[in-house]
Amino acid sequence: MSTLAVAQFAPGASRDENLARMTALADEAVQRGATLVVFPEYSSYFTPELSADWLPHAEALDGPFVSAVGRMARERGIHVVAGLVETADDGRMHNTLAAVGPDGTLLAVYRKLHLYDAFGGRESDVLAPGALDAPQLFAWGGFTVGMQTCYDIRFPEVSRRLVDAGADVLLVPAEWVNGPLKEHHWRTLLTARALENTVYLAAADHAPPIGVGASIVVDPMGVVLADAGERAAAVEVARLDRDRMTRVREINPALRLRRFGVIPVSEGEAR
């Protein structure tokens, strides 16, 4: 078995303070046996209103935030995944996830594909979507890990494409905005993605009141293995069992029985 942790907190406008809080949460996760720690999206910088004011806080992947996360991972001999605001070529920003390994090197990058132009939000005004490139995966604890971000979870083809590429663990760093029925949507969608793909899923969200919290780990049968609830800062750990996934896939061979694939569409073809 391999142990991962979801680390729930509310990032703010100070990169250094965010990193200090992340370091404390990582230490707790390691003490509890975790070798992979998942932090929320926008862990590098966050204010309640996404705007062009964020642009000066966007960084390159070799900038101070990812470098600090790399040191965090290397000093503890663990994998770490965290979200950051990354500089983009078109004058906007990317909502990016970075995965670093126990030696501190960057293993995989994910840039949010579906921007949150919904529920009154307009991310596309300041964020650029990620390219529809082949998924970047990384190995951890005998599993193959893929990543996606927040609003992407409403699009089941994102998860399925990662699974088609070989992922059997899905990580979902998020800033799932609180509001009527939003926690219900969050839990339902996360559980559905784990169930329909017969994979493990670990989601790390911002703490309330802006986020819904409820950072969870779900197994391939939809069983919730860990749940951070509404706490302002929390680490929840779960042990992932490959034999469990194999047994679930034997009784629920949904991936083998499906008759449709996932093909990215161009902007002109999107509906």
Stockholm file with secondary structure:
# STOCKHOLM 1.0

chainA/1-271         MSTLAVAQFAPGASRDENLARMTALADEAVQRGATLVVFPEYSSYFTPELSADWLPHAEALDGPFVSAVGRMARERGIHVVAGLVETADDGRMHNTLAAVGPDGTLLAVYRKLHLYDAFGGRESDVLAPGALDAPQLFAWGGFTVGMQTCYDIRFPEVSRRLVDAGADVLLVPAEWVNGPLKEHHWRTLLTARALENTVYLAAADHAPPIGVGASIVVDPMGVVLADAGERAAAVEVARLDRDRMTRVREINPALRLRRFGVIPVSEGEAR
#=GR chainA/1-271 SS CEEEEEEEBCCCSCHHHHHHHHHHHHHHHHHTTCSEEECCTTCSCCCSSCSGGGGGGCBCTTSHHHHHHHHHHHHHTCEEEEEEEEECTTSSEEEEEEEECTTSCEEEEEECSSCCCCTTCCGGGTBCCCCCCCCCCEEETTEEEEECCGGGGGCHHHHHHHHHTTCSEEEEECCCBCCTTHHHHHHHHHHHHHHHHTCEEEEECBCTTTBCCCCEEECTTSCEEEECTTCSSEEEEEEECHHHHHHHHHHCCHHHHCCCCCCCCCTTTCC
#=GC SS_cons         CEEEEEEEBCCCSCHHHHHHHHHHHHHHHHHTTCSEEECCTTCSCCCSSCSGGGGGGCBCTTSHHHHHHHHHHHHHTCEEEEEEEEECTTSSEEEEEEEECTTSCEEEEEECSSCCCCTTCCGGGTBCCCCCCCCCCEEETTEEEEECCGGGGGCHHHHHHHHHTTCSEEEEECCCBCCTTHHHHHHHHHHHHHHHHTCEEEEECBCTTTBCCCCEEECTTSCEEEECTTCSSEEEEEEECHHHHHHHHHHCCHHHHCCCCCCCCCTTTCC
//
